Amino acid sequence: MTTRHPHAPLTALAFALALAVVVVSCGGGSDDESSGAPPTPADAEAFLAEVNDTMLRLGTASAQAAWVYSTYITVDTEALNARANQAYIDAMARYAKEAARYDAVEVTPEQRRQLDILKLSLELVTPSDPELAEEVTTLASRMEATYGRGEWCPEPNQPDACLDIEEITEIMATSRDEARLSEAWEGWHTISPQMREDYARFVELANIGAGELGFADTGAMWLLKYDMPAEAFTAEVDRLWDQVRPLYLSLHAYVRMKLREHYGDVVPADGPIPAHLLGNIWAQDWSNVMPLVAGGGAGPGYDLTDILERRNTSATEMVRIGERFYSSLGLAPMPDTFWERSLFTQPEDRAVVCHASAWSLDFKEDLRIKMCIDPTAEDFSTIHHELGHNYYQRAYNHLPPLFQDSANQAFHEAIGDTIALSVTPEYLVEIGLLDRAPEASDDIGLLLARALEKVAFLPFGLVIDQWRWDVFSGAIPRTEYNAGWWDRRLRYQGVAPITPRGEEFFDPGAKYHVPANYSYTRYFLAHILQFQFHRELSEIAGCDTPLHRCSIYGSTEAGSRLDAMLRMGLSRPWPDALEALTGSREMDATAIVDYFAPLKAWLDQQIEGQPVGW
Ligand SMILES: [Zn+2]
């Protein structure tokens, strides 16, 4: 059972799933080893068979309940979904803890890997003491609920005037009034100071649980999911960041210069960019400031939304086009049930969760997409992305359920985005949606728009877990939570608040993934990997255009290399999967540098003589 979400902002379904993952109650201890004899290899085999069977049974039941809930929201479907999901999560949490019993048993490498995956499958391990277990699950639900209910009430005596995250997001995206932006930014950050004490206690208790499973702390446990020692992996992350940092610095300097032209002295000439002026409450995606920073008339040179609207392209037709992309790579089409059971348009007669997701309901062929498709360029690209999840899920469906996932947490998102990078003007020409590709002179607009989304995200993708690893390890004490947060946001992103943010605040709590305890490094890595995959597949496809103009559409060679990696699922350490596609066992951020090379040259011209860095 997997549902996948294309973007970091999460909706009700993701909330429900993430909450369930967090709210693991397994203090019951019903499965204490009752016999004194040490477990045998046969016991280990039987245990894994039971785990895989249970995943299939409860995972399928949970996915079915979740599907019905998300496509037909009522109080009853919500209750059924919560129940089925809880049953699945409880069972898996119990198994994750039991897996440690087989640490000393001699088993095959495949069995050892399954046991390791199981042990590392939890984001939160509850302590074995039932009271502490209940306390930590209560804290987790309370923090998540606090976030979910979060509102900014500018007029305390007018509750109707309160603004929720969607309304604040809209202000951050569209307002150009500095005072209004500052007010909205501070307003949203009023939701989190009340989480501060909860979070500090949560960290203590989560670390007790992780410690009982033999991990140094919760952050160390998250790091071990990446098939290498924790220090080696953090060094890898630093290395990748160093590769892309010069590109980020150029983008940062250029955007700062343009924002200063618009907003004046509130934006320093050579210091950090004010955190509230980048079009997004967390400054994690700068796409919304494109109109302020683009040179005269810069844009991609065509308007796909306009084309789709004019052609009256239906939602199903858009998905068919996406499917044809994968068929052109030599991958088998989606099964009939995909077309019968997916949800492509928002029904008029009932409430649904519209946030796009891709599903495998039965660990086999029952693949579906749930998405309220509009004829827009964004949705067109998202369809290609979501289908990437479905093709991945089907490619590894021959493996035991414990191996049915991507090579590491970043790979699933990276695959969908890799394919979306192939939605180029040339591809649109080839499938007849566009008459001719825009001139190379329009490239800067296309690349700048993409960099504001993808390059601007990179340091943010690092910050959250850089802060959390240090919080869980104790390197950031609870008396310095907010200082530690802003220290890292300054160091990596080069953004800063314009008013003092002392320890009376808890600004990390204003980002969903912190109260929801959902690890975040996967998003940084997915952004790196998608360009590495794209560069490699482009080469295999024999592209002779710049990377940002290359589509692998029609290349069965690229398709079979892609498939070789997808088929491995989680059965091998991720460097093996990476090697199957790229021939290299190392992640490499130089692909993102190559992709944006024309933009980097242009940015450096624009900022000549201007300060770079902060
Ligand atoms: Zn996705």
Residues whose N, C-alpha, C, O or C-beta is under 5 A from the ligand:
A	BS01	ZN	R4 H5 P6 E413 G416
